[in-house]
Amino acid sequence: MITITPVHTLNAVVTVPGSKSLTQRALIAAALADGSSRLHGPLASEDTSFTIQALRAMGVSCDDSDPVCWQIHGNGGRINEPDSAIFLGNNGTATRFLTSVAALGHGCFHITGNERMAQRPILPLIEALRGWQVDVVSDNGTGCPPLTIIGRGLAGGHTVLPEGESSQYLSSLLLVAPYAAIPATLEVRGEIFSKPYVAMTLAVMADFGIRVEAAPGFNAFRIPQGRYQARTYAIEGDASGASYFWAAAAITGGRVTVANVPIPSMQGDTKLLAYLARMGCWIDQTDAGITITGPEVLEGIEVDMGDIPDVAPTLAVVAAFAQGTTIIHNIAHLRIKECDRLSAVVTELRKMGAEVEEEPARMIIHGRQRGDNLHGATIETYDDHRIAMSFAVAGLRVPGVIISNEQCVAKSFPDFWERFSRMTTESQ
């Protein structure tokens, strides 16, 4: 457990690790490329470690000994049968991406994870891969991992992704489609959530030499045959990780600069800045980075966060300190993340004394100026990094906030607590 110490003011400059989303996409593209790629500024974390270990098991040489520059020696799309099952913990991105990568190989691939991963749906991806003649099953018949893939290569042609509730299904298919036996087309039915992550995937593919034809709305794609080309690739600072420092400035009325997240950015989570501005924060972009200055009074807002669900918990915590009601719409897909994040955020905010309503696809936070109705509590993190980091922000204003199982941040931000503490000590 870790106890958060409230602060009277903040005035700090911080940096954040590389983007987890970009790191994992770049790892897949580099692994499938011809030749050796260098990834500058990657995220070294529990999740990316699982991805690297899996790629090594599939015959891809990955040198991550230098924390600021990894070398990935691509095999041009050749994927080897691993000697044992591939364990991916609760890394949903890697589980979905590597299921499709395994389909490129020849042999038997078992993909498994922890107890929570066995509850996270992957059936839409399975059905789409079967449309490309991939032999893949959910071992327990639940539509969730563990999975068995009998790899014979990817047939290509037309397939349908039956729903877009997780953009990771779509990104997984896109990343491997250039290696199909014939040109691939992909149709997506239903509402597509988290579109910025799909745009990010397409941008990474283009950077590695494959340009996809996408219909408006991302409901249809034509993917040319080809191979990714090895390159040197710089990874942006993580906008999701930056959100906690921006939120810290918002609720304390302080000033925090995040130095290494660019605008414009490939990361949709930078849209949080616009929401914080609507709540009353001042946003400044200079050569030093993006600076957030919190106002005397935060105002509640109504937002649709269907495209940026990872920062919905961050905004919900900020909303508890805002005057008036904040409504966060279109977040049902938070329920299939590392935990049921919608329910978890509501439960823990209520534990602190906040008035919060939970509905199937939205939450309603009735905030109080400066969080005057809130009190300390021991926060259950549900082994979810984003719950831990979001509620750490609340402790900067409310005495007695204790974060349990604080080590869960290793999934995406291993040195979060050191950087969070440094932010507060810089301000003293």
VENPE-V180143 format. One line per field, one symbol per residue. phi: phi as a letter, one per 30 degrees, with the letter a starting at -180 (. if undefined). psi: psi as a letter, one per 20 degrees, with the letter a starting at -180 (. if undefined). burial: 1 if it has 16 or more other C-alpha atoms within 10 Angstrom, else 0. A space follows every 10 residues. Layout:
phi=???
psi=???
burial=???
//
This chain:
phi=.bcdcdbdab abcbbbdddd ddeddddddd dcddjccccc idccaedddd dddddddcjc dbccdcdcac cccdcijdbd dddadccbhc ddddeddddd dedddbkcbc cbadddddcc dbeededddd dcicdbbdec icibddbbcc dbicdiicbb cdacecdded dedddcedcd dbecbbccci dccheedded ddddeddcjc ccccdeiica bccddlbdcd acbccddddd ddeddddddd dcicbbccdb cdbdbdcddd deeddddddj dccbcbddkc cccdddbdcd bcbccedbdd cddddddedd ccdjccccci bedddcdebd dddddddddd edjdcbccbe babbccdbei iddcbdaddd chhceddddd dededdccdi dccdhdddde ebaecedddd ddeddedd
psi=qppppqqhqp nqpqqqrqpg ghghghgggh hiroapqpop kroorgghgg gghghghjjp ppokhoiioq ppnqjkippq prhrqopjck nhghgggigh ghhhaoappp praaghhiip qjghgghghh hkkpnpqohj kijrrqqppn pjrphbbprp ohqkhpihgg hggghihijq hrpqqpppqr porlhhhghg ghgggghjjo pqopqpikjq qpoqqaqqpq rppppqqohg hhhhhghggg iikapppoik oqpqqiohii hhghghghii qppppahiap pppqrgpqpq rpqokhimhh jghghggghi jqpappporl khihikbhan hghgggghgh hijqoppprh jrqoonrppj kiiqrqqopp ikkohhgghg ihghiihpqj ppoqliiiih himhkghghg hhghhhi.
burial=0011111011 1111111111 1111111111 1111111111 1111111111 1111111111 1101000011 1111111111 1100111111 1111111111 1111111111 1110011111 1111111111 1111111110 0011111111 1111111111 1111111111 1111111111 0111111100 0111111111 1111101111 1101000111 1111111111 1011111111 1111111111 1111111111 1100011111 0110111011 1110000011 1111101111 1000111111 1111111111 1111111111 1111111110 1111111111 1111110000 0111111111 1001111111 1111111111 1111111111 1111111111 1111011011 00110010
//
